[in-house]
């Protein structure tokens, strides 16, 4: 029963990571949401901050995969003890 709670929590976290990654990708392609991110100084992020935003989106996606792997929802062939 405890593993089910871990899997549900992981799916909730991954869903939030996915939404944040989509937000970061929208910032990367130039949507005017810059005031809601990175200090709120720019309405549309300049090119250097767009690169940072794209890197943030990639990190969020990778974190999502780590959560799914740790909760044993997906497997990449890495075996962990326990």
ABEGO torsion letter per residue (X at the ends): XAAAAAAAAAAAAAAAAAAAAAAAAAAAAGBBAAAABGGGABABBBAAAAAAAAAAAAAAAAAAAAAAAAAGABBAGBBBBX
